Amino acid sequence: MSGSGLSSLQAARSALAALAAAGVRDVVLAPGSRSAPLAYALAEAELQDRMRVHVRIDERVAGFTALGLARGGRRPAAVVTTSGTAVGELLPAVMEAHHSGIPLVVLSADRPAELHGTGANQTTVQPGIFAHYPVAAADVEAGSDPAGPISALLDRLGNGIPVGPVHVNLQFRDPLTPGETDPLFLETGAFAEDLPAPSAPVPAEDRVPAADPPIPGTHRTVVVAGDGAGETAALFALRAGLPLLAEPSSNARFGPNAVGAYRLLLQDLGPLIERVVVFGRPTLSRPVAALLARTDVEKALYLPRPVNWFEPGRRPETIISDIPALFDFAGTGAPDWLEQWRTASEAALNTLNNLLEQQQQLTGLQVADLVWDAADANLVLGSSNVIRDMDLVASPGWHPLDVYANRGLAGIDGTISTATGIALANGIPTRLLLGDLTFLHDAGALLLGNGEQAPDLQIIVLNDGGGGIFTVLEHGALGEDPRYTALVERFFGTPHRADLAALCRGYGVRHRQVRSADELEAALAEPVSGLSVLEVGTARETLRSLHQQVQAAVTAALRG
């Protein structure tokens, strides 16, 4: 045996103490045998009110639930798995955490070194299993005290707060259960080695200086706020007098400078732009991506601290890390520049609203508008069409408490799990708007074990019977050709006949079918309590023509 000779339970307690010292309050546990020492230690920690434990049967669900807890709680959260394939199930959540800079801590239990390479059951090479995605990793031998490696790993990252995922692989030897000489303390006040209190949450992002900065020059500059930009982007745009093009999950889509339906305006106003200031990570819009790719536009990216979502030297923007320098770059808006955008935005929104009122059946754009207006809870947005619909219709005049989306890799997997973690993080009622395929992909997250805390989470499913996002992309255009209609429908439309009501009944989750805007508005007016599903049926076959009508009508209004 190597190391200090700690028992597996003692090592597990020490690992949790080190994580608690780094601010970990929530831990999601997927069941397993090799991870049993961590399970016992977590039971003690939860009884002593040092940690909250959430048990999930599916490791992929567990990973995304922990990611949601970290995102919603704004501090590290951990996920615990046993050895073998269970660890591999966490890869999607680890990838999302890497590209989003979310402090997700993976604790993977492992066999001791003497069993590696012997063909022992459930034994594989776990160190490095997540490739380059973790920002730091440690492999702790059985019998060794993991506190030192864990603390060193987190301290090296600055204030114990990882900017991205961390992987700690913990080898455990038998016995994996408490014994006579190493009993389990499951009575209040009986835990001899108290875990330290959690540290403060992730520090708040930099604020715009109170003093008026010198702003030389006037330029046709716009501020683009991508995912995670935060209120700094809105305050910067306000102080500089610049139009703000803010994605829904930027949490900057508010204030007098925020431009509604900006995506529809870039066709006409985009060619006039001279400079762009970027906050966060823009990922939603092809027109914005085209703007950022233009070589005739000067671009700056505000980056007060390192991020993982791009490699140094691979972005076209000038990297600026302090606000005064950003003001120097942006300058102030050219005469009437902001007013041009405001006037165009008002015309676009009026045109859009008039067009939607003429629709005979409920559309995704109307659903998004109603969900955004029900601004009494946190909001989580699934990938694909719903977040793009929200980007068109979400009013800058009001907004939900906080808006979240998995935009690191923008996958549809793990969305319900992520929203569950966000809802549990601070106990704030939360709504999740997502499509039917996204819902079906993570339906396992509806399964909560007996006694597990249910989130206050209302899931609104926009059900168009398939993959609507592809209808509005180039695949939809190809599908209008009779030679390719069947192919596009099968391989991209991915039609299905899943009965969401029956599925929810199977999981014991409340389900309600919503058939009109009035019904949806009434349902959204009710308090969010417990776990429930609202299913809203829409038509996929008219989606492409609707979006074409929207762009054409707005363009005509701007040029009229």
Summary of the structure (lengths in Angstrom):
residues: 560
radius of gyration: 25.1
end to end distance: 81.1
largest distance: 84.3
contacts: 2009
relative contact order: 0.11
helix: 40%
strand: 16%
